[in-house]
Amino acid sequence: MAGGLQQTAMNIGPTAGIAAATAVMAASPGFAAGTGRALLLLACLAALGALPALRLPASRPSARTPVPSPDTPPGPAPARPAPPPGA
């Protein structure tokens, strides 16, 4: 269920961008003017969307691979490999 919702959310952004660019291009009298306005509008929307992204917390190490702190003692020594057969 969550995967389907995530895929839907990922598809909405490009669809909305294409719809916005088409609307701006259709409202402009010339092709070149419409293209320039559409690109400017989409660039402004992308910059506006980047502002909330700057407030996200910085990445941190994964919980699966904990980073040892200097206060923790080292773990056990790795096991020695088995001698080859017949040695």
All heavy atoms as a GROMACS GRO file, in nm:
protein
  573
    1MET      N    1   0.083  -0.119   0.000
    1MET     CA    2   0.000   0.000   0.000
    1MET      C    3   0.088   0.126   0.000
    1MET      O    4   0.064   0.216  -0.077
    1MET     CB    5  -0.092  -0.004   0.123
    1MET     CG    6  -0.180   0.116   0.136
    1MET     SD    7  -0.305   0.107   0.010
    1MET     CE    8  -0.404   0.245   0.053
    2ALA      N    9   0.189   0.130   0.086
    2ALA     CA   10   0.273   0.250   0.094
    2ALA      C   11   0.351   0.269  -0.036
    2ALA      O   12   0.373   0.382  -0.078
    2ALA     CB   13   0.368   0.238   0.212
    3GLY      N   14   0.393   0.162  -0.099
    3GLY     CA   15   0.467   0.174  -0.224
    3GLY      C   16   0.381   0.236  -0.334
    3GLY      O   17   0.429   0.317  -0.413
    4GLY      N   18   0.255   0.200  -0.339
    4GLY     CA   19   0.165   0.256  -0.438
    4GLY      C   20   0.142   0.405  -0.415
    4GLY      O   21   0.137   0.484  -0.509
    5LEU      N   22   0.128   0.443  -0.289
    5LEU     CA   23   0.110   0.585  -0.257
    5LEU      C   24   0.234   0.665  -0.290
    5LEU      O   25   0.226   0.778  -0.341
    5LEU     CB   26   0.075   0.602  -0.109
    5LEU     CG   27  -0.063   0.551  -0.067
    5LEU    CD1   28  -0.080   0.563   0.084
    5LEU    CD2   29  -0.173   0.626  -0.140
    6GLN      N   30   0.350   0.608  -0.264
    6GLN     CA   31   0.475   0.677  -0.296
    6GLN      C   32   0.489   0.693  -0.447
    6GLN      O   33   0.528   0.799  -0.495
    6GLN     CB   34   0.593   0.599  -0.241
    6GLN     CG   35   0.726   0.668  -0.269
    6GLN     CD   36   0.844   0.588  -0.217
    6GLN    OE1   37   0.830   0.476  -0.173
    6GLN    NE2   38   0.960   0.648  -0.222
    7GLN      N   39   0.454   0.591  -0.522
    7GLN     CA   40   0.462   0.601  -0.668
    7GLN      C   41   0.365   0.706  -0.720
    7GLN      O   42   0.397   0.781  -0.811
    7GLN     CB   43   0.433   0.464  -0.731
    7GLN     CG   44   0.455   0.462  -0.881
    7GLN     CD   45   0.600   0.491  -0.918
    7GLN    OE1   46   0.691   0.440  -0.855
    7GLN    NE2   47   0.620   0.571  -1.019
    8THR      N   48   0.246   0.713  -0.662
    8THR     CA   49   0.149   0.814  -0.703
    8THR      C   50   0.204   0.954  -0.676
    8THR      O   51   0.194   1.043  -0.761
    8THR     CB   52   0.016   0.793  -0.629
    8THR    OG1   53  -0.033   0.663  -0.662
    8THR    CG2   54  -0.086   0.898  -0.668
    9ALA      N   55   0.263   0.973  -0.560
    9ALA     CA   56   0.320   1.103  -0.527
    9ALA      C   57   0.434   1.139  -0.620
    9ALA      O   58   0.450   1.255  -0.658
    9ALA     CB   59   0.367   1.103  -0.382
   10MET      N   60   0.514   1.040  -0.660
   10MET     CA   61   0.624   1.067  -0.752
   10MET      C   62   0.574   1.103  -0.892
   10MET      O   63   0.642   1.172  -0.965
   10MET     CB   64   0.716   0.944  -0.760
   10MET     CG   65   0.785   0.910  -0.631
   10MET     SD   66   0.909   1.030  -0.586
   10MET     CE   67   1.033   0.996  -0.708
   11ASN      N   68   0.457   1.056  -0.930
   11ASN     CA   69   0.403   1.084  -1.063
   11ASN      C   70   0.331   1.218  -1.070
   11ASN      O   71   0.315   1.274  -1.179
   11ASN     CB   72   0.307   0.973  -1.105
   11ASN     CG   73   0.378   0.843  -1.132
   11ASN    OD1   74   0.497   0.842  -1.158
   11ASN    ND2   75   0.306   0.734  -1.123
   12ILE      N   76   0.285   1.272  -0.959
   12ILE     CA   77   0.208   1.396  -0.959
   12ILE      C   78   0.296   1.515  -0.996
   12ILE      O   79   0.253   1.602  -1.071
   12ILE     CB   80   0.140   1.417  -0.823
   12ILE    CG1   81   0.026   1.316  -0.808
   12ILE    CG2   82   0.087   1.558  -0.808
   12ILE    CD1   83  -0.041   1.319  -0.674
   13GLY      N   84   0.419   1.522  -0.948
   13GLY     CA   85   0.506   1.636  -0.973
   13GLY      C   86   0.532   1.661  -1.120
   13GLY      O   87   0.507   1.771  -1.170
   14PRO      N   88   0.582   1.562  -1.194
   14PRO     CA   89   0.604   1.585  -1.338
   14PRO      C   90   0.475   1.616  -1.413
   14PRO      O   91   0.474   1.699  -1.504
   14PRO     CB   92   0.665   1.453  -1.386
   14PRO     CG   93   0.724   1.391  -1.265
   14PRO     CD   94   0.638   1.433  -1.151
   15THR      N   95   0.366   1.554  -1.375
   15THR     CA   96   0.239   1.580  -1.442
   15THR      C   97   0.195   1.723  -1.420
   15THR      O   98   0.152   1.792  -1.514
   15THR     CB   99   0.132   1.482  -1.391
   15THR    OG1  100   0.180   1.348  -1.410
   15THR    CG2  101   0.001   1.501  -1.463
   16ALA      N  102   0.207   1.772  -1.297
   16ALA     CA  103   0.170   1.910  -1.268
   16ALA      C  104   0.263   2.008  -1.340
   16ALA      O  105   0.219   2.113  -1.388
   16ALA     CB  106   0.174   1.934  -1.118
   17GLY      N  107   0.391   1.975  -1.350
   17GLY     CA  108   0.485   2.061  -1.421
   17GLY      C  109   0.454   2.072  -1.568
   17GLY      O  110   0.457   2.181  -1.626
   18ILE      N  111   0.421   1.961  -1.630
   18ILE     CA  112   0.386   1.962  -1.773
   18ILE      C  113   0.256   2.040  -1.794
   18ILE      O  114   0.244   2.119  -1.888
   18ILE     CB  115   0.375   1.819  -1.827
   18ILE    CG1  116   0.514   1.754  -1.829
   18ILE    CG2  117   0.312   1.816  -1.965
   18ILE    CD1  118   0.512   1.607  -1.857
   19ALA      N  119   0.160   2.022  -1.705
   19ALA     CA  120   0.034   2.096  -1.717
   19ALA      C  121   0.057   2.246  -1.701
   19ALA      O  122  -0.001   2.326  -1.776
   19ALA     CB  123  -0.065   2.045  -1.614
   20ALA      N  124   0.141   2.285  -1.606
   20ALA     CA  125   0.169   2.428  -1.586
   20ALA      C  126   0.241   2.486  -1.707
   20ALA      O  127   0.208   2.596  -1.754
   20ALA     CB  128   0.251   2.448  -1.459
   21ALA      N  129   0.340   2.416  -1.759
   21ALA     CA  130   0.413   2.465  -1.876
   21ALA      C  131   0.322   2.477  -1.996
   21ALA      O  132   0.328   2.574  -2.072
   21ALA     CB  133   0.529   2.372  -1.906
   22THR      N  134   0.233   2.381  -2.016
   22THR     CA  135   0.140   2.386  -2.128
   22THR      C  136   0.045   2.503  -2.114
   22THR      O  137   0.016   2.574  -2.212
   22THR     CB  138   0.062   2.254  -2.137
   22THR    OG1  139   0.154   2.146  -2.149
   22THR    CG2  140  -0.032   2.254  -2.256
   23ALA      N  141  -0.004   2.527  -1.993
   23ALA     CA  142  -0.096   2.639  -1.972
   23ALA      C  143  -0.028   2.773  -1.998
   23ALA      O  144  -0.086   2.862  -2.059
   23ALA     CB  145  -0.151   2.634  -1.829
   24VAL      N  146   0.096   2.788  -1.952
   24VAL     CA  147   0.167   2.914  -1.973
   24VAL      C  148   0.198   2.933  -2.121
   24VAL      O  149   0.186   3.043  -2.175
   24VAL     CB  150   0.295   2.919  -1.888
   24VAL    CG1  151   0.382   3.038  -1.924
   24VAL    CG2  152   0.259   2.924  -1.740
   25MET      N  153   0.240   2.827  -2.189
   25MET     CA  154   0.271   2.838  -2.332
   25MET      C  155   0.146   2.869  -2.413
   25MET      O  156   0.151   2.946  -2.510
   25MET     CB  157   0.338   2.711  -2.382
   25MET     CG  158   0.480   2.695  -2.331
   25MET     SD  159   0.559   2.544  -2.387
   25MET     CE  160   0.575   2.576  -2.561
   26ALA      N  161   0.034   2.814  -2.376
   26ALA     CA  162  -0.090   2.838  -2.450
   26ALA      C  163  -0.140   2.981  -2.428
   26ALA      O  164  -0.203   3.038  -2.516
   26ALA     CB  165  -0.197   2.739  -2.407
   27ALA      N  166  -0.111   3.040  -2.313
   27ALA     CA  167  -0.158   3.174  -2.284
   27ALA      C  168  -0.070   3.281  -2.348
   27ALA      O  169  -0.110   3.397  -2.355
   27ALA     CB  170  -0.161   3.196  -2.133
   28SER      N  171   0.048   3.245  -2.396
   28SER     CA  172   0.140   3.342  -2.458
   28SER      C  173   0.114   3.349  -2.608
   28SER      O  174   0.083   3.249  -2.671
   28SER     CB  175   0.285   3.302  -2.432
   28SER     OG  176   0.309   3.299  -2.293
   29PRO      N  177   0.132   3.469  -2.668
   29PRO     CA  178   0.102   3.484  -2.811
   29PRO      C  179   0.199   3.410  -2.904
   29PRO      O  180   0.157   3.351  -3.001
   29PRO     CB  181   0.109   3.634  -2.834
   29PRO     CG  182   0.192   3.688  -2.723
   29PRO     CD  183   0.173   3.594  -2.607
   30GLY      N  184   0.328   3.408  -2.874
   30GLY     CA  185   0.424   3.345  -2.962
   30GLY      C  186   0.487   3.223  -2.898
   30GLY      O  187   0.488   3.208  -2.776
   31PHE      N  188   0.539   3.133  -2.982
   31PHE     CA  189   0.599   3.011  -2.928
   31PHE      C  190   0.721   3.041  -2.843
   31PHE      O  191   0.736   2.988  -2.733
   31PHE     CB  192   0.638   2.916  -3.043
   31PHE     CG  193   0.706   2.792  -2.996
   31PHE    CD1  194   0.634   2.691  -2.936
   31PHE    CD2  195   0.843   2.776  -3.010
   31PHE    CE1  196   0.696   2.576  -2.890
   31PHE    CE2  197   0.906   2.661  -2.965
   31PHE     CZ  198   0.832   2.561  -2.906
   32ALA      N  199   0.810   3.129  -2.890
   32ALA     CA  200   0.933   3.160  -2.816
   32ALA      C  201   0.901   3.230  -2.684
   32ALA      O  202   0.961   3.201  -2.582
   32ALA     CB  203   1.026   3.245  -2.900
   33ALA      N  204   0.805   3.322  -2.689
   33ALA     CA  205   0.768   3.393  -2.565
   33ALA      C  206   0.705   3.296  -2.466
   33ALA      O  207   0.732   3.302  -2.346
   33ALA     CB  208   0.672   3.506  -2.596
   34GLY      N  209   0.624   3.205  -2.515
   34GLY     CA  210   0.560   3.107  -2.427
   34GLY      C  211   0.660   3.013  -2.364
   34GLY      O  212   0.650   2.978  -2.247
   35THR      N  213   0.759   2.971  -2.443
   35THR     CA  214   0.861   2.880  -2.391
   35THR      C  215   0.943   2.948  -2.282
   35THR      O  216   0.968   2.889  -2.177
   35THR     CB  217   0.953   2.834  -2.505
   35THR    OG1  218   0.874   2.772  -2.604
   35THR    CG2  219   1.055   2.735  -2.455
   36GLY      N  220   0.983   3.073  -2.308
   36GLY     CA  221   1.061   3.146  -2.208
   36GLY      C  222   0.984   3.167  -2.079
   36GLY      O  223   1.037   3.150  -1.970
   37ARG      N  224   0.857   3.204  -2.091
   37ARG     CA  225   0.775   3.224  -1.971
   37ARG      C  226   0.753   3.094  -1.896
   37ARG      O  227   0.755   3.090  -1.774
   37ARG     CB  228   0.642   3.286  -2.009
   37ARG     CG  229   0.652   3.430  -2.048
   37ARG     CD  230   0.517   3.487  -2.078
   37ARG     NE  231   0.531   3.623  -2.127
   37ARG     CZ  232   0.440   3.686  -2.195
   37ARG    NH1  233   0.327   3.625  -2.225
   37ARG    NH2  234   0.459   3.809  -2.237
   38ALA      N  235   0.731   2.986  -1.970
   38ALA     CA  236   0.709   2.856  -1.905
   38ALA      C  237   0.834   2.812  -1.829
   38ALA      O  238   0.825   2.766  -1.714
   38ALA     CB  239   0.670   2.752  -2.009
   39LEU      N  240   0.950   2.828  -1.892
   39LEU     CA  241   1.074   2.789  -1.824
   39LEU      C  242   1.101   2.876  -1.702
   39LEU      O  243   1.146   2.827  -1.599
   39LEU     CB  244   1.192   2.795  -1.922
   39LEU     CG  245   1.189   2.690  -2.033
   39LEU    CD1  246   1.305   2.712  -2.129
   39LEU    CD2  247   1.194   2.551  -1.974
   40LEU      N  248   1.072   3.005  -1.714
   40LEU     CA  249   1.090   3.095  -1.600
   40LEU      C  250   0.996   3.056  -1.485
   40LEU      O  251   1.037   3.052  -1.369
   40LEU     CB  252   1.066   3.240  -1.642
   40LEU     CG  253   1.082   3.344  -1.532
   40LEU    CD1  254   1.226   3.344  -1.479
   40LEU    CD2  255   1.046   3.482  -1.585
   41LEU      N  256   0.871   3.027  -1.518
   41LEU     CA  257   0.775   2.987  -1.415
   41LEU      C  258   0.820   2.859  -1.346
   41LEU      O  259   0.818   2.848  -1.223
   41LEU     CB  260   0.637   2.968  -1.477
   41LEU     CG  261   0.532   2.910  -1.384
   41LEU    CD1  262   0.492   3.012  -1.278
   41LEU    CD2  263   0.410   2.864  -1.461
   42LEU      N  264   0.862   2.760  -1.424
   42LEU     CA  265   0.904   2.632  -1.365
   42LEU      C  266   1.032   2.648  -1.282
   42LEU      O  267   1.048   2.582  -1.179
   42LEU     CB  268   0.921   2.527  -1.474
   42LEU     CG  269   0.790   2.487  -1.544
   42LEU    CD1  270   0.820   2.389  -1.656
   42LEU    CD2  271   0.691   2.428  -1.446
   43ALA      N  272   1.123   2.734  -1.326
   43ALA     CA  273   1.244   2.759  -1.247
   43ALA      C  274   1.210   2.824  -1.114
   43ALA      O  275   1.267   2.790  -1.010
   43ALA     CB  276   1.340   2.845  -1.326
   44CYS      N  277   1.116   2.917  -1.117
   44CYS     CA  278   1.073   2.982  -0.992
   44CYS      C  279   1.005   2.882  -0.899
   44CYS      O  280   1.028   2.883  -0.777
   44CYS     CB  281   0.979   3.098  -1.022
   44CYS     SG  282   1.062   3.238  -1.099
   45LEU      N  283   0.922   2.794  -0.956
   45LEU     CA  284   0.857   2.693  -0.872
   45LEU      C  285   0.960   2.596  -0.812
   45LEU      O  286   0.946   2.555  -0.697
   45LEU     CB  287   0.754   2.616  -0.954
   45LEU     CG  288   0.625   2.690  -0.987
   45LEU    CD1  289   0.538   2.608  -1.080
   45LEU    CD2  290   0.550   2.725  -0.859
   46ALA      N  291   1.061   2.559  -0.889
   46ALA     CA  292   1.165   2.470  -0.837
   46ALA      C  293   1.243   2.537  -0.725
   46ALA      O  294   1.274   2.475  -0.622
   46ALA     CB  295   1.259   2.428  -0.949
   47ALA      N  296   1.274   2.666  -0.741
   47ALA     CA  297   1.345   2.738  -0.636
   47ALA      C  298   1.258   2.752  -0.512
   47ALA      O  299   1.306   2.739  -0.399
   47ALA     CB  300   1.388   2.876  -0.687
   48LEU      N  301   1.130   2.775  -0.533
   48LEU     CA  302   1.038   2.786  -0.420
   48LEU      C  303   1.027   2.653  -0.345
   48LEU      O  304   1.020   2.648  -0.222
   48LEU     CB  305   0.900   2.830  -0.471
   48LEU     CG  306   0.797   2.865  -0.366
   48LEU    CD1  307   0.842   2.986  -0.286
   48LEU    CD2  308   0.664   2.896  -0.433
   49GLY      N  309   1.031   2.542  -0.419
   49GLY     CA  310   1.027   2.410  -0.356
   49GLY      C  311   1.156   2.375  -0.285
   49GLY      O  312   1.157   2.293  -0.193
   50ALA      N  313   1.267   2.435  -0.326
   50ALA     CA  314   1.395   2.407  -0.260
   50ALA      C  315   1.405   2.474  -0.123
   50ALA      O  316   1.480   2.427  -0.037
   50ALA     CB  317   1.510   2.452  -0.348
   51LEU      N  318   1.331   2.581  -0.103
   51LEU     CA  319   1.338   2.650   0.026
   51LEU      C  320   1.296   2.560   0.144
   51LEU      O  321   1.368   2.552   0.243
   51LEU     CB  322   1.255   2.778   0.022
   51LEU     CG  323   1.310   2.888  -0.069
   51LEU    CD1  324   1.213   3.005  -0.074
   51LEU    CD2  325   1.447   2.932  -0.025
   52PRO      N  326   1.183   2.489   0.137
   52PRO     CA  327   1.151   2.399   0.249
   52PRO      C  328   1.252   2.285   0.262
   52PRO      O  329   1.275   2.235   0.372
   52PRO     CB  330   1.013   2.344   0.214
   52PRO     CG  331   0.958   2.434   0.112
   52PRO     CD  332   1.074   2.497   0.042
   53ALA      N  333   1.312   2.244   0.152
   53ALA     CA  334   1.409   2.135   0.157
   53ALA      C  335   1.533   2.175   0.237
   53ALA      O  336   1.598   2.090   0.298
   53ALA     CB  337   1.449   2.092   0.017
   54LEU      N  338   1.566   2.302   0.238
   54LEU     CA  339   1.681   2.348   0.316
   54LEU      C  340   1.658   2.334   0.466
   54LEU      O  341   1.753   2.329   0.543
   54LEU     CB  342   1.712   2.494   0.281
   54LEU     CG  343   1.762   2.518   0.138
   54LEU    CD1  344   1.776   2.667   0.112
   54LEU    CD2  345   1.894   2.447   0.116
   55ARG      N  346   1.534   2.328   0.508
   55ARG     CA  347   1.503   2.316   0.650
   55ARG      C  348   1.505   2.171   0.698
   55ARG      O  349   1.493   2.145   0.818
   55ARG     CB  350   1.367   2.377   0.679
   55ARG     CG  351   1.365   2.527   0.654
   55ARG     CD  352   1.237   2.589   0.700
   55ARG     NE  353   1.202   2.545   0.833
   55ARG     CZ  354   1.207   2.622   0.941
   55ARG    NH1  355   1.243   2.746   0.931
   55ARG    NH2  356   1.173   2.575   1.060
   56LEU      N  357   1.521   2.076   0.607
   56LEU     CA  358   1.527   1.936   0.648
   56LEU      C  359   1.655   1.910   0.726
   56LEU      O  360   1.757   1.974   0.703
   56LEU     CB  361   1.524   1.846   0.524
   56LEU     CG  362   1.391   1.842   0.448
   56LEU    CD1  363   1.409   1.764   0.319
   56LEU    CD2  364   1.283   1.782   0.533
   57PRO      N  365   1.651   1.816   0.820
   57PRO     CA  366   1.773   1.787   0.897
   57PRO      C  367   1.879   1.724   0.809
   57PRO      O  368   1.850   1.662   0.706
   57PRO     CB  369   1.724   1.689   1.004
   57PRO     CG  370   1.600   1.630   0.951
   57PRO     CD  371   1.538   1.734   0.860
   58ALA      N  372   2.003   1.740   0.851
   58ALA     CA  373   2.115   1.682   0.777
   58ALA      C  374   2.108   1.530   0.787
   58ALA      O  375   2.049   1.474   0.879
   58ALA     CB  376   2.247   1.732   0.835
   59SER      N  377   2.170   1.464   0.692
   59SER     CA  378   2.168   1.318   0.695
   59SER      C  379   2.251   1.268   0.812
   59SER      O  380   2.345   1.332   0.857
   59SER     CB  381   2.222   1.261   0.564
   59SER     OG  382   2.357   1.299   0.550
   60ARG      N  383   2.216   1.153   0.860
   60ARG     CA  384   2.287   1.093   0.971
   60ARG      C  385   2.318   0.949   0.937
   60ARG      O  386   2.254   0.890   0.849
   60ARG     CB  387   2.206   1.104   1.099
   60ARG     CG  388   2.069   1.045   1.085
   60ARG     CD  389   1.988   1.067   1.209
   60ARG     NE  390   1.855   1.011   1.183
   60ARG     CZ  391   1.758   1.012   1.267
   60ARG    NH1  392   1.775   1.066   1.384
   60ARG    NH2  393   1.643   0.961   1.237
   61PRO      N  394   2.412   0.888   1.006
   61PRO     CA  395   2.448   0.749   0.975
   61PRO      C  396   2.328   0.657   0.995
   61PRO      O  397   2.239   0.684   1.074
   61PRO     CB  398   2.558   0.716   1.074
   61PRO     CG  399   2.607   0.846   1.125
   61PRO     CD  400   2.495   0.944   1.110
   62SER      N  401   2.328   0.551   0.921
   62SER     CA  402   2.220   0.454   0.929
   62SER      C  403   2.220   0.387   1.066
   62SER      O  404   2.324   0.369   1.130
   62SER     CB  405   2.240   0.348   0.821
   62SER     OG  406   2.145   0.245   0.837
   63ALA      N  407   2.102   0.348   1.112
   63ALA     CA  408   2.091   0.279   1.241
   63ALA      C  409   2.152   0.140   1.234
   63ALA      O  410   2.187   0.082   1.336
   63ALA     CB  411   1.945   0.270   1.283
   64ARG      N  412   2.167   0.086   1.114
   64ARG     CA  413   2.223  -0.048   1.101
   64ARG      C  414   2.373  -0.051   1.122
   64ARG      O  415   2.429  -0.151   1.160
   64ARG     CB  416   2.191  -0.104   0.963
   64ARG     CG  417   2.045  -0.127   0.942
   64ARG     CD  418   2.021  -0.185   0.806
   64ARG     NE  419   1.878  -0.199   0.783
   64ARG     CZ  420   1.827  -0.224   0.666
   64ARG    NH1  421   1.905  -0.238   0.562
   64ARG    NH2  422   1.698  -0.235   0.652
   65THR      N  423   2.440   0.058   1.093
   65THR     CA  424   2.584   0.062   1.110
   65THR      C  425   2.619   0.173   1.209
   65THR      O  426   2.648   0.286   1.171
   65THR     CB  427   2.654   0.091   0.976
   65THR    OG1  428   2.600   0.211   0.921
   65THR    CG2  429   2.635  -0.021   0.878
   66PRO      N  430   2.611   0.143   1.338
   66PRO     CA  431   2.639   0.247   1.437
   66PRO      C  432   2.785   0.289   1.433
   66PRO      O  433   2.875   0.208   1.410
   66PRO     CB  434   2.602   0.180   1.569
   66PRO     CG  435   2.613   0.035   1.543
   66PRO     CD  436   2.581   0.015   1.397
   67VAL      N  437   2.806   0.416   1.454
   67VAL     CA  438   2.942   0.470   1.458
   67VAL      C  439   2.988   0.465   1.604
   67VAL      O  440   2.923   0.520   1.692
   67VAL     CB  441   2.944   0.615   1.405
   67VAL    CG1  442   3.082   0.674   1.417
   67VAL    CG2  443   2.892   0.619   1.264
   68PRO      N  444   3.100   0.395   1.633
   68PRO     CA  445   3.144   0.387   1.773
   68PRO      C  446   3.194   0.523   1.821
   68PRO      O  447   3.259   0.597   1.748
   68PRO     CB  448   3.257   0.284   1.770
   68PRO     CG  449   3.305   0.285   1.628
   68PRO     CD  450   3.187   0.323   1.544
   69SER      N  451   3.157   0.553   1.942
   69SER     CA  452   3.206   0.679   2.000
   69SER      C  453   3.341   0.653   2.065
   69SER      O  454   3.378   0.539   2.095
   69SER     CB  455   3.106   0.731   2.103
   69SER     OG  456   3.106   0.648   2.217
   70PRO      N  457   3.419   0.757   2.091
   70PRO     CA  458   3.550   0.736   2.152
   70PRO      C  459   3.542   0.680   2.294
   70PRO      O  460   3.638   0.626   2.345
   70PRO     CB  461   3.612   0.875   2.154
   70PRO     CG  462   3.526   0.962   2.070
   70PRO     CD  463   3.397   0.893   2.051
   71ASP      N  464   3.426   0.691   2.357
   71ASP     CA  465   3.411   0.643   2.496
   71ASP      C  466   3.387   0.493   2.505
   71ASP      O  467   3.403   0.435   2.612
   71ASP     CB  468   3.294   0.716   2.564
   71ASP     CG  469   3.319   0.866   2.569
   71ASP    OD1  470   3.436   0.908   2.572
   71ASP    OD2  471   3.220   0.941   2.572
   72THR      N  472   3.344   0.430   2.396
   72THR     CA  473   3.313   0.287   2.404
   72THR      C  474   3.440   0.205   2.380
   72THR      O  475   3.522   0.238   2.295
   72THR     CB  476   3.208   0.248   2.298
   72THR    OG1  477   3.258   0.285   2.171
   72THR    CG2  478   3.077   0.317   2.322
   73PRO      N  479   3.456   0.099   2.456
   73PRO     CA  480   3.575   0.015   2.437
   73PRO      C  481   3.562  -0.062   2.306
   73PRO      O  482   3.452  -0.086   2.257
   73PRO     CB  483   3.571  -0.081   2.557
   73PRO     CG  484   3.428  -0.083   2.599
   73PRO     CD  485   3.372   0.052   2.564
   74PRO      N  486   3.673  -0.101   2.247
   74PRO     CA  487   3.665  -0.177   2.121
   74PRO      C  488   3.603  -0.313   2.144
   74PRO      O  489   3.607  -0.368   2.254
   74PRO     CB  490   3.811  -0.188   2.077
   74PRO     CG  491   3.891  -0.166   2.200
   74PRO     CD  492   3.809  -0.078   2.290
   75GLY      N  493   3.545  -0.366   2.042
   75GLY     CA  494   3.481  -0.497   2.049
   75GLY      C  495   3.585  -0.609   2.053
   75GLY      O  496   3.706  -0.584   2.055
   76PRO      N  497   3.539  -0.733   2.053
   76PRO     CA  498   3.634  -0.846   2.057
   76PRO      C  499   3.718  -0.850   1.930
   76PRO      O  500   3.678  -0.803   1.825
   76PRO     CB  501   3.543  -0.968   2.068
   76PRO     CG  502   3.410  -0.923   2.016
   76PRO     CD  503   3.401  -0.776   2.047
   77ALA      N  504   3.834  -0.910   1.944
   77ALA     CA  505   3.924  -0.922   1.829
   77ALA      C  506   3.863  -1.017   1.727
   77ALA      O  507   3.792  -1.110   1.764
   77ALA     CB  508   4.059  -0.974   1.876
   78PRO      N  509   3.887  -0.996   1.600
   78PRO     CA  510   3.831  -1.088   1.499
   78PRO      C  511   3.889  -1.227   1.515
   78PRO      O  512   4.002  -1.244   1.558
   78PRO     CB  513   3.870  -1.025   1.365
   78PRO     CG  514   3.970  -0.918   1.396
   78PRO     CD  515   3.962  -0.888   1.542
   79ALA      N  516   3.811  -1.324   1.478
   79ALA     CA  517   3.853  -1.465   1.490
   79ALA      C  518   3.965  -1.492   1.390
   79ALA      O  519   3.969  -1.436   1.282
   79ALA     CB  520   3.737  -1.557   1.464
   80ARG      N  521   4.060  -1.578   1.432
   80ARG     CA  522   4.170  -1.616   1.343
   80ARG      C  523   4.116  -1.716   1.241
   80ARG      O  524   4.037  -1.802   1.274
   80ARG     CB  525   4.283  -1.677   1.424
   80ARG     CG  526   4.348  -1.575   1.516
   80ARG     CD  527   4.452  -1.636   1.603
   80ARG     NE  528   4.560  -1.693   1.522
   80ARG     CZ  529   4.652  -1.773   1.569
   80ARG    NH1  530   4.651  -1.808   1.696
   80ARG    NH2  531   4.747  -1.820   1.492
   81PRO      N  532   4.163  -1.707   1.116
   81PRO     CA  533   4.115  -1.803   1.017
   81PRO      C  534   4.163  -1.943   1.051
   81PRO      O  535   4.267  -1.964   1.113
   81PRO     CB  536   4.174  -1.755   0.885
   81PRO     CG  537   4.286  -1.661   0.924
   81PRO     CD  538   4.255  -1.611   1.062
   82ALA      N  539   4.084  -2.040   1.011
   82ALA     CA  540   4.120  -2.180   1.036
   82ALA      C  541   4.242  -2.217   0.953
   82ALA      O  542   4.258  -2.171   0.841
   82ALA     CB  543   4.002  -2.270   1.001
   83PRO      N  544   4.330  -2.302   1.010
   83PRO     CA  545   4.447  -2.344   0.931
   83PRO      C  546   4.401  -2.431   0.814
   83PRO      O  547   4.299  -2.497   0.820
   83PRO     CB  548   4.531  -2.424   1.031
   83PRO     CG  549   4.436  -2.465   1.137
   83PRO     CD  550   4.327  -2.362   1.141
   84PRO      N  551   4.476  -2.430   0.706
   84PRO     CA  552   4.438  -2.513   0.591
   84PRO      C  553   4.444  -2.660   0.628
   84PRO      O  554   4.519  -2.701   0.717
   84PRO     CB  555   4.541  -2.478   0.484
   84PRO     CG  556   4.653  -2.410   0.555
   84PRO     CD  557   4.599  -2.356   0.683
   85PRO      N  558   4.364  -2.743   0.563
   85PRO     CA  559   4.366  -2.887   0.596
   85PRO      C  560   4.504  -2.947   0.569
   85PRO      O  561   4.569  -2.916   0.472
   85PRO     CB  562   4.262  -2.948   0.501
   85PRO     CG  563   4.194  -2.835   0.432
   85PRO     CD  564   4.269  -2.712   0.459
   86GLY      N  565   4.545  -3.031   0.658
   86GLY     CA  566   4.674  -3.099   0.648
   86GLY      C  567   4.791  -3.017   0.699
   86GLY      O  568   4.905  -3.056   0.685
   87ALA      N  569   4.767  -2.904   0.760
   87ALA     CA  570   4.878  -2.824   0.810
   87ALA      C  571   4.908  -2.854   0.954
   87ALA      O  572   4.838  -2.900   1.032
   87ALA     CB  573   4.846  -2.675   0.794
   0.00000   0.00000   0.00000
